Amino acid sequence: MTHAPSPYPHQAAARAHHGHPAHAADDQAQILDLDAHVLADHLAGLARWLPLQAPPTRILDLGCGTGAGTFALLDQFPEARVAAVDTSAAHLRRLDEKARERGLADRVRTVEADLDAADWPGLGTPDLVWASASLHHMAHPDRALRQVHDLLAPGGLLAVVELSGFPRFLPASGPGEPPSLEERCHEVSAGFHATHMPHRGADWGPMLTGAGFTVEGERTLAVRIDGSQGEAIGAYARSGLERLRLSVAESLPPEDLAALDRLLDADGPESVLRRDDLAVRTERQVWAARRTA
């Protein structure tokens, strides 16, 4: 399991099951990179919001993926170094490449580790731990939170960032698809994820308190980005809807599945890549929790 900041892990699992692990890593890296690009301003805003007592110099990014959070934090805190942790060697290689391209290789250390393991490798004593869309992937997030608490420097801060679910992209009714097609897909997908990711959408506040933290801040950030702001929105929508299709294909009625496939056909006249009425709509919830001195 990849503890990466992405709401689409089942795509990798499906491709790996069918013997395409390299394609799985490439697909997931693509959506992570698009996510970082499209939501860059929102990530920067979250980093600025953190109730820090002093600028951190030692940061731990748990479930770093290809580095969306890592680079947002490096930009916000120019004196900091980041230990970036993920189970995916491919994602860590991509993060290393980005760090070299940006001249930041001396400020990033990548660590391949399974965050569901009882014993973690040496990760230092960070001032700030960033866990973006990674805790809900874990089988034992309560144990992971206790491990984070024990790692943190006294007075250090843990930031938990979670998505409300798949982003929405389509208007309620548009050309070429039945009304509310996307919402019906999300309803079916919610049942899939209730079974496979029971911690998605959890209220992390009580779990943070139970792990010994003091919750000092909580907020919900509504995200809406109009599709006219760049071609990346169409690519982001197509990647997101492709992954959504995997979890709903067996449960959608044929007419809905056919309409979804027309939206995903890159060369078709109804492709989302040709739409000018898209918008990224989602919410991010954030908890800031401190290890008391």
HUBELUR-V956144 format. One record per pair of residues at least 24 apart in sequence whose C-alpha atoms are under 7 Angstrom apart, sorted by the first residue. I is the first residue (numbers start at 1). GAP is how many residues later the second one is. Records with the same first field share a line. If there is no record, write none. Layout:
I = GAP, GAP
//
This chain:
2 = 84, 85, 86
3 = 60, 83, 84, 131, 134
4 = 59, 60, 61, 82, 129, 130
5 = 58, 59, 60, 127, 128, 129
6 = 26, 127
7 = 158, 159
8 = 235
11 = 232, 235
25 = 65
29 = 37, 62
31 = 205, 208
32 = 33, 34
33 = 33
34 = 202
36 = 32
38 = 194, 195
43 = 29
44 = 28
47 = 26, 29
50 = 238
56 = 24, 71, 72
57 = 24, 70
58 = 24, 68, 69, 70
59 = 24, 67, 68, 69, 70
60 = 24, 66, 68, 69, 70
61 = 24, 68, 69, 70
62 = 24, 68, 69
63 = 68, 71
65 = 26, 27
66 = 25, 26, 28, 29
67 = 28
81 = 26, 27
82 = 25, 26, 27
83 = 25, 26, 27, 28
84 = 25, 26, 27
85 = 25, 26, 27, 28
86 = 25, 26, 27
87 = 25, 26, 27
88 = 24
116 = 24
125 = 26, 27, 28
126 = 25, 26, 27
127 = 25, 26, 29, 30
128 = 28, 29, 30
129 = 28, 29, 30
130 = 28, 29, 30
131 = 28, 29, 30
132 = 28, 29, 30
133 = 28, 29, 30
136 = 61, 63, 64
137 = 60
142 = 65, 69
145 = 63, 66
146 = 65
149 = 63, 142
152 = 139
154 = 137, 138, 139
155 = 135, 136, 137, 138
156 = 134, 135
157 = 131, 132, 133, 134
158 = 130, 131, 132
159 = 127, 128, 129, 130
160 = 126, 127, 128
161 = 123, 124, 125, 126
162 = 122, 123, 124
163 = 120, 121, 122
164 = 37, 118, 119, 120
167 = 113, 114, 115
168 = 112, 113, 114
169 = 68, 109, 110, 111, 112
170 = 108, 109
171 = 107
176 = 94
177 = 82
181 = 75
185 = 63
188 = 60
189 = 58, 59
192 = 55
213 = 76, 77, 78
214 = 75, 76, 77, 78
215 = 73, 74, 75
216 = 72, 73, 74
217 = 70, 71
218 = 68, 69, 70
219 = 66, 67, 68
220 = 63, 64, 65, 66
221 = 62, 63, 64
222 = 60, 61, 62
223 = 58, 59, 60
224 = 55, 56, 57, 58
225 = 54, 55, 56
226 = 52, 53, 54
227 = 49, 50, 51, 52
228 = 48
234 = 38, 39
235 = 38
238 = 26, 34
//
